[in-house]
Each structure stands twice: as C-alpha cells, then as structure tokens.
Amino acid sequence: QVQLVESGGGLVQPGGSLRLSCAASGFTFSAYTMTWHRQAPGKERELVARITIAGSTTYADSVKGRFTISRDNAKSTMYLQMSSLKPEETAVYYCNWRVRNRSEWGQGTQVTVSS
C-alpha cells in the first residue's frame, strides 16, 4: 500500500548537479518526517538529509552547504537538490518513511559521479 518511488538519478560529472524526487503514496505525506539515505558499494546505508513536518531540515556533515532537501505536500513529493557533486558520492539514493515499527523504502535511484 505504501509506495515510495525515487527518480532523477543518472550520470553527472564531478562538480555537477542533480535533483532527485521521491513520490509518495499510501499514507498522509504531510503528517510525517521524511528522509533521504544513500548506499555506496561496499558501504552501509547512511542518512543524508531529513525534513520534518514543519519543514525543518538537517544534513549529514559531508553534504552541508551543497545539498538541499525540500517537500511539496500538495504533490506528496520530496526532493533532494544536489550540487558540487563528488565522485565518492556515487551511490544508490533512497527515500524513507518510518512510523512505529514500520520502515518503508523506495527502490532507489542510481547516482554516478564520474568524468
């Protein structure tokens, strides 16, 4: 029932920008904090950014000043604007919804930062 669908990934050169989207359905999107995570090959999944119901945002130290998380409640969509991308940020990026004993993930979207 709950669905999270990421999109917007692709190949980008170092220093370039991408905007990722997460389209949500099956729950009242506006009533929940949402998060972006990423997982690089051979590494654990890490939290990248969080946005609360009120729109307050937090970021991993490694992306502060370069990434911006936002949400459009009317469209039930969350975004991650990424700039000045680095090769080490090549990863699958996921959005997440968590409530009580449930944690739902999208299928992920691949971001490759390479020349």
C-alpha positions as CSV (number, residue, x, y, z in Angstrom):
1,Q,0.0,0.0,0.0
2,V,2.7,2.4,0.9
3,Q,4.8,3.3,-2.1
4,L,7.9,5.5,-2.4
5,V,9.3,6.0,-5.9
6,E,12.7,7.7,-6.4
7,S,13.7,9.3,-9.7
8,G,16.2,11.8,-11.1
9,G,19.4,9.8,-10.8
10,G,21.9,9.4,-13.6
11,L,25.4,10.2,-14.7
12,V,26.9,13.5,-13.7
13,Q,30.4,15.0,-13.9
14,P,32.3,16.0,-10.8
15,G,31.1,19.4,-9.7
16,G,27.8,18.9,-11.4
17,S,24.2,19.0,-10.0
18,L,21.2,16.7,-9.9
19,R,17.7,16.9,-8.4
20,L,16.2,13.7,-7.0
21,S,12.5,13.2,-6.4
22,C,10.6,10.8,-4.2
23,A,6.9,10.4,-5.0
24,A,4.9,9.0,-2.0
25,S,1.5,7.4,-1.8
26,G,-0.5,5.2,0.6
27,F,-0.2,7.5,3.6
28,T,-0.7,11.1,4.7
29,F,2.5,12.5,3.4
30,S,2.2,15.9,5.1
31,A,2.0,14.3,8.6
32,Y,5.4,12.6,8.6
33,T,9.1,13.4,8.7
34,M,10.9,12.1,5.6
35,T,14.5,11.3,5.0
36,W,17.0,10.7,2.2
37,H,19.7,8.0,2.5
38,R,22.4,6.7,0.2
39,Q,24.4,3.5,0.0
40,A,27.7,3.2,-1.9
41,P,29.2,-0.1,-3.0
42,G,30.6,-2.0,0.0
43,K,29.4,0.6,2.5
44,E,26.5,0.8,4.9
45,R,23.5,2.9,4.1
46,E,23.8,6.4,5.6
47,L,21.4,9.2,6.4
48,V,21.9,12.1,4.1
49,A,19.1,14.6,5.0
50,R,15.9,14.9,6.9
51,I,12.9,17.1,6.7
52,T,10.2,17.4,9.3
53,I,6.5,18.1,9.1
54,A,7.2,21.8,9.7
55,G,9.9,21.9,7.1
56,S,12.9,21.9,9.5
57,T,15.9,20.3,7.8
58,T,19.1,18.5,8.9
59,Y,22.0,17.2,6.9
60,A,25.0,14.9,7.2
61,D,28.1,17.0,7.7
62,S,29.5,15.8,4.4
63,V,26.8,17.4,2.4
64,K,26.0,20.6,4.3
65,G,26.1,23.6,2.1
66,R,25.8,21.6,-1.1
67,F,22.5,19.6,-0.8
68,T,19.0,20.9,-0.1
69,I,16.1,18.8,1.0
70,S,12.6,20.0,0.4
71,R,9.0,18.8,0.2
72,D,5.8,19.7,-1.7
73,N,2.9,18.3,0.4
74,A,0.4,19.1,-2.3
75,K,2.2,16.7,-4.6
76,S,3.2,14.3,-1.9
77,T,6.8,14.6,-3.2
78,M,10.1,15.1,-1.5
79,Y,13.2,16.4,-3.3
80,L,17.0,16.4,-2.9
81,Q,18.8,19.1,-4.8
82,M,22.5,18.1,-5.0
83,S,25.3,20.4,-6.2
84,S,29.1,20.3,-6.4
85,L,28.9,16.5,-6.6
86,K,31.9,14.4,-5.8
87,P,32.9,11.0,-7.2
88,E,32.8,9.5,-3.7
89,E,29.1,10.4,-3.6
90,T,28.4,7.7,-6.3
91,A,25.7,5.6,-4.6
92,V,22.1,4.5,-4.8
93,Y,19.9,7.1,-3.2
94,Y,16.8,6.1,-1.3
95,C,13.9,7.9,0.4
96,N,12.4,6.5,3.6
97,W,9.2,6.7,5.6
98,R,9.3,5.5,9.2
99,V,6.5,5.1,11.7
100,R,6.3,3.0,14.8
101,N,7.5,-0.5,13.9
102,R,7.4,0.2,10.1
103,S,10.1,1.4,7.8
104,E,9.4,1.7,4.1
105,W,12.0,2.3,1.4
106,G,11.8,3.1,-2.3
107,Q,13.6,1.1,-4.9
108,G,16.4,3.7,-5.1
109,T,17.8,5.7,-7.9
110,Q,21.5,5.4,-9.0
111,V,23.7,8.5,-8.9
112,T,27.0,8.1,-10.6
113,V,29.6,11.0,-10.4
114,S,32.3,10.4,-12.9
115,S,34.2,12.0,-15.8
